[in-house]
Amino acid sequence: MNSIIEYIEFAILINPLRRVFQDPWEILKEIGLRDGMYMIDLGCGPGYLTIPAAKIVGPRGRVYAVDINERYLRYVRKKMEEHGLENIILLNTDAWRLDDIPPNTIDICLMFLSLHHFSKKQESIYEVMKKLKKGGSLIIYDTNHDALAGHGTHLEEIQSTALEAGFITTYLRKKFTTYMLKLVKP
């Protein structure tokens, strides 16, 4: 780790107590992930959702774990090996450069607490549109910019970009500090 802040962030992301507040199995169930699906975990971090997702989609499915942080991807690889998972593809790239994922192949793309970290939010949303199958979903679960002193995204801007990209909003849940937005490719 390069700094104490990175170390603390990593420790929080992999802390087992996180499951009390953010159960990965419940999150993946809520978004409709099932056996045989293809999913992108965009901004996967240390694989908090990647590993359970790979178990859910099974050997017929695939999970693309995408992050620009190589340390996170090394940790995901270690967890893959520990769990004997062969259906995860690690991609060390920006969210707006998903060149290694074939177009029109993805059932679900999940941006779980990651969109606010992307340097090119609009471009990332447009890129996901290209990768999704017809009827595929982009799920954005992010922090509300106004509720956390600027650490998050503006929901209205994200919805506007998604509409411009061609998405249809099918679900929105707002909480005080977070929101969940389900967008579908028509």
C-alpha positions in Angstrom: 0.0 0.0 0.0 1.3 3.5 -0.8 -0.4 5.3 2.0 -2.1 4.9 5.3 -5.3 6.0 3.7 -5.1 3.3 1.1 -4.5 0.7 3.8 -7.5 1.9 5.9 -9.7 1.9 2.8 -8.7 -1.6 1.9 -9.2 -2.8 5.5 -12.7 -1.4 5.5 -13.6 -3.0 2.1 -12.6 -6.5 3.2 -13.8 -6.2 6.8 -16.1 -9.2 7.6 -18.3 -6.9 9.7 -19.3 -5.1 6.4 -21.7 -8.0 5.8 -23.9 -6.8 8.6 -24.7 -3.7 6.6 -24.1 -4.8 3.0 -24.7 -8.5 2.6 -23.3 -9.4 -0.8 -25.6 -12.3 -1.3 -28.7 -10.1 -0.6 -27.4 -7.4 -2.9 -26.9 -9.9 -5.8 -30.2 -11.5 -5.2 -31.9 -8.0 -5.3 -30.4 -7.2 -8.7 -31.6 -10.5 -10.1 -28.3 -12.3 -10.7 -28.8 -15.9 -11.6 -27.0 -19.0 -12.8 -25.5 -18.7 -16.3 -25.5 -14.9 -16.5 -22.7 -12.7 -17.6 -21.9 -9.8 -15.3 -19.5 -6.9 -15.1 -18.5 -5.8 -11.6 -17.3 -2.4 -12.6 -15.0 -0.9 -10.0 -14.9 -4.3 -8.3 -12.3 -3.3 -5.6 -11.1 -6.3 -3.7 -14.0 -8.5 -5.0 -16.5 -8.1 -2.2 -19.3 -8.8 -4.8 -17.1 -10.5 -7.4 -16.5 -13.7 -5.6 -20.2 -14.3 -4.5 -21.3 -13.3 -8.0 -19.0 -15.9 -9.6 -20.5 -18.6 -7.3 -24.1 -17.5 -8.3 -23.5 -17.5 -12.1 -21.7 -20.8 -11.9 -19.5 -22.4 -14.5 -21.9 -21.5 -17.4 -21.7 -17.8 -16.4 -19.0 -15.2 -16.3 -18.0 -12.3 -14.1 -15.7 -9.5 -15.4 -14.0 -8.0 -12.5 -12.9 -4.5 -13.6 -10.7 -2.1 -11.7 -7.8 0.3 -12.3 -6.2 -0.7 -9.0 -3.8 -3.6 -9.6 -3.6 -4.4 -5.9 -7.3 -5.0 -5.7 -7.2 -7.3 -8.7 -4.3 -9.3 -7.2 -6.5 -9.7 -4.1 -9.4 -10.9 -6.3 -7.1 -13.4 -8.0 -6.0 -14.7 -4.6 -9.6 -15.2 -3.6 -10.4 -16.8 -6.9 -7.7 -19.4 -6.3 -8.8 -20.0 -2.7 -12.4 -20.7 -3.9 -11.4 -22.6 -7.0 -13.3 -20.2 -9.3 -12.5 -20.2 -13.0 -15.3 -18.0 -14.3 -13.9 -14.6 -13.4 -12.0 -12.5 -15.9 -9.8 -9.8 -14.3 -9.5 -6.5 -16.3 -7.1 -3.8 -15.2 -8.6 -0.9 -17.1 -10.7 2.3 -16.8 -14.4 1.9 -16.6 -14.8 3.7 -19.9 -12.4 1.4 -21.7 -14.0 -2.1 -21.7 -12.4 -3.2 -25.0 -11.8 -6.8 -23.8 -15.5 -7.4 -23.2 -17.5 -8.3 -26.4 -20.4 -6.1 -27.3 -24.0 -7.2 -26.5 -23.0 -10.0 -24.2 -23.6 -8.8 -20.7 -26.8 -9.4 -18.6 -26.0 -7.2 -15.7 -23.4 -4.5 -15.1 -23.1 -3.4 -11.4 -21.4 -0.2 -10.3 -21.5 -0.7 -6.5 -20.2 2.3 -4.7 -17.8 2.9 -7.5 -19.2 5.4 -10.0 -18.2 8.4 -7.9 -14.6 7.3 -8.3 -14.7 7.1 -12.2 -12.8 9.9 -13.9 -15.2 9.7 -16.9 -18.6 8.9 -15.6 -20.6 9.7 -18.8 -18.2 7.8 -21.0 -18.4 4.8 -18.6 -22.2 4.7 -18.8 -22.1 4.9 -22.6 -19.5 2.1 -22.7 -21.7 -0.1 -20.6 -24.6 0.4 -23.0 -22.5 -1.2 -25.8 -21.6 -4.2 -23.7 -25.2 -5.0 -22.5 -27.5 -7.4 -24.2 -30.9 -6.1 -25.2 -32.8 -6.2 -22.0 -29.6 -6.1 -19.9 -29.4 -4.0 -16.8 -27.0 -1.4 -15.5 -27.3 -1.2 -11.7 -25.8 1.9 -10.1 -25.6 1.8 -6.3 -23.8 4.9 -5.2 -23.5 7.6 -2.5 -25.5 10.7 -2.8 -23.2 13.7 -3.5 -25.3 16.1 -1.4 -25.6 13.8 1.6 -21.9 13.0 2.1 -20.3 16.4 1.7 -19.5 15.9 -2.0 -18.4 12.3 -1.9 -20.7 10.7 -4.4 -22.7 11.4 -7.5 -25.6 13.7 -8.4 -28.5 11.3 -9.2 -30.1 13.8 -11.6 -26.9 14.0 -13.7 -26.5 10.3 -13.8 -30.2 9.8 -14.8 -29.8 12.4 -17.5 -26.7 10.8 -18.9 -28.3 7.3 -18.8 -31.3 8.7 -20.7 -29.0 10.3 -23.3 -27.2 6.9 -23.7 -30.5 5.2 -24.4 -31.3 3.6 -21.1 -34.7 3.2 -19.6 -35.1 3.7 -15.8 -37.0 0.8 -14.3 -36.3 1.2 -10.6 -35.1 3.9 -8.3 -34.6 3.6 -4.5 -33.3 6.6 -2.6 -32.0 6.5 1.0 -30.5 9.4 2.9 -26.9 8.7 1.8 -27.2 6.3 -1.1 -29.4 5.5 -4.1 -29.9 2.4 -6.3 -30.8 3.0 -9.9 -31.7 0.2 -12.3 -31.4 1.1 -16.0 -32.3 -1.3 -18.8 -31.1 -1.4 -22.4 -34.2 -1.5 -24.6 
